[in-house]
Amino acid sequence: MTTQPSDESLQPEESNVTELSPSTRTPRRPEPRERTRMSGQERREQLLDVGRRLFAKKGFEAVSVEEIAAKAGVSKPVVYEHFGGKEGLYAVVVDREMGYLLDSVAQALAASSEDAEVVHPRTLLERAGLALFDFIDRDPDGFRILVRDTPVVRSPEAGDAGTRGTFAGLLVDVAEQVDDLLAVQFKAHGIPTKWAPIYSQMLVGMVAQTGQWWLDVRKPKKEEVVGHLINLAWNGLQGLEPKPRSVRS
């Protein structure tokens, strides 16, 4: 006679059953999010942001279109479509950074209508120096891009006026903002105003070179550095000779 198994014998032994607790279950893979489609302008700004970071970190020559495209999550043709290549993208980046810096310096040197008659020239020089150091402090990547040795580039956003070269080219533009200020002081001290452009180049170059050094060390405070810069520049300007003599003569 065959004995039918009881209901209890049909149940698996508890020791052989492994129940998955919430903490041990394999998490469910999330559904892939739908990729947000960028507008043309949004994509352009994204590429500029990616390129700007790469150029600041590695320099123009070390960055490739492939790397820019990969970081932006697009194909190479997208970069070419917006900028025509690495050079075009770089030109826009440089032109923007130069514009930011020049605007800062120009605003610092432009005395308002209320204080146009009372602002001392030394104060204006201090403002210009602080404008440069504020830019370095606020936008170190932008300053690194500007001070690197770079090819002459033309920004499609700036038209014929967008031709840019190395950092020396930027200093020429900044120095032009200082020419008029120095010319007034030269005239008041009997010094030929034709030399004002030369001295403006020297002043701006001194500040910019010190700025490159301060970018890495970040001490002492920028206000103290500018104070010492103006101490050297202003006291030197006060003692200028109308006809300086060389050591040889």
ABEGO torsion letter per residue (X at the ends): XBBBBBAAAABBBAAABBBBBAAABBBBBBBBBBBBBBBAAAAAAAAAAAAAAAAAAAEAAABBAAAAAAAAGBBAAAAAAAAGEAAAAAAAAAAAAAAAAAAAAAAAABBBAAAAAABBAAAAAAAAAAAAAAAAAABAAAAAAAABBBBBBBBAAAEAAABBBBAAAAAAAAAAAAAAAAAAAAAAAGBBAAAAAAAAAAAAAAAAAAAAAAAAAGOBBAAAAAAAAAAAAAAAAAABBABBBBAAX
